[in-house]
Amino acid sequence: MTDKCIYCGMEIGGKGVVRKIDGDKIKFCSQHCAVMFEGLGKKGRMKAAIMTERAEIISRLEEERGTRIITLIHRREPWEEKDENYISIEDTEHVLMRIRQTPQDKDVDLILHTPGGLVLASEMIAMAVKNHPAKVTVIVPFYAMSGGTLIALAADEIIMEKDSVLGPVDPQLGSMPAGALISLLEKKHLENISDDNIMLSEEAKKGMERVQKLVKWLLEDKMEKEKAEKLAEFLTGGYTTHDTPIVFEVVKMFGLNVKQGIPKEVYDLFRTFEFGACPRPQYARY
C-alpha cells in the first residue's frame, strides 16, 4: 500500500521527507507538509493524524461499496474538551454540501450516530436525503434517535444491527413533549393553566402537525398512503417516551426497507473517536 502524507493526505512519491516529531519518525510528501505539521502543536498534530486515518477508512469503504460516504457522528473528538452532541445547523451545512457535491447518479451512504438535535437542522437534512436522485442508505451502527430517526425515514434503505435503535420523532419544546402540552388543555380548566403553557400548547400543536406532514411526505414512496399516515401519527404523536428504543425487528415490522449487517470499516471509523461521557439520547432537543 502506498504511504500517504499525514498532513495533506496525498500519496508520498519516492522517499518523501522524514522528520522526527514527538519521538516518532514520520514521513511526509514534502518539506512544506513536514514544517506545517510540526507547527500545529500537539493537539493539532493529533487532529491531523486522526483525520488522515479517517479519510483512509472512508476511502476503503467507498471503494468497497461504490458509494459516496457522508458522516454525521456525534462523539467527543480526542482533541476537544466538549462533546459534539446534537444535530446543529453547522451539521446541516456540512451534510447538504456533501450531498450537493455528489453526482446525481452516485449512491450515498450516510453513517448516522446521534441523539437528535434542532428541528430545522434535522428537517433540512431529511429533505436533502429524500431529494437525492440516486439511492441513499442510512447506516446506524448504534443509535439515531429523534431527529436522527427523521433522517433515517428519508433514506431508501436503512442498515442496522439487531440491537441498533431508532426512536420517536415527536417534537420537544424545551424539556416538554409536544403531546403532553397538547393534552394539558384537555386535563385542566383553562383558567387553571398559565398563559405561558397555553401558548406553548398552541406551538406544540403546530409543531406536531408540521412534523407529521413531513413524515408522511418522507414515507409516501415507501408504503401505502394509509399505512404511512398511521406510522407518521404513531411516531409523532407522543404515545411513548421520547427515548423509547425502536429496534431492528420493529423497524422491519413498520414496513421500511431495513437490513442487518454494518460494514467492518464503520467500526474502524468509530475507533478513532473518544468514547467519553455523552448526554443521553432522551435529552435531545428534537
HELIX and SHEET records of a PDB file:
HELIX    1   1 GLN A   31  GLU A   38  1                                   8    
HELIX    2   2 GLY A   41  ARG A   65  1                                  25    
HELIX    3   3 ILE A   89  ARG A  100  1                                  12    
HELIX    4   4 VAL A  119  ASN A  131  1                                  13    
HELIX    5   5 GLY A  147  ALA A  154  1                                   8    
HELIX    6   6 ALA A  178  LYS A  187  1                                  10    
HELIX    7   7 LEU A  190  ASN A  192  5                                   3    
HELIX    8   8 ASP A  195  LEU A  219  1                                  25    
HELIX    9   9 LYS A  225  THR A  236  1                                  12    
HELIX   10  10 PHE A  248  PHE A  254  1                                   7    
HELIX   11  11 LYS A  264  PHE A  270  1                                   7    
HELIX   12  12 PRO A  281  TYR A  283  5                                   3    
SHEET    1   A 2 VAL A  17  ILE A  21  0                                        
SHEET    2   A 2 ASP A  24  PHE A  28 -1                                        
SHEET    1   B 5 ARG A  68  ILE A  73  0                                        
SHEET    2   B 5 VAL A 108  HIS A 113  1                                        
SHEET    3   B 5 VAL A 136  VAL A 140  1                                        
SHEET    4   B 5 GLU A 157  MET A 160  1                                        
SHEET    5   B 5 VAL A 258  GLN A 260  1                                        
SHEET    1   C 3 TYR A 143  ALA A 144  0                                        
SHEET    2   C 3 VAL A 165  LEU A 166  1                                        
SHEET    3   C 3 ILE A 246  VAL A 247 -1                                        
SHEET    1   D 2 GLN A 172  LEU A 173  0                                        
SHEET    2   D 2 MET A 176  PRO A 177 -1                                        
END                                                                             
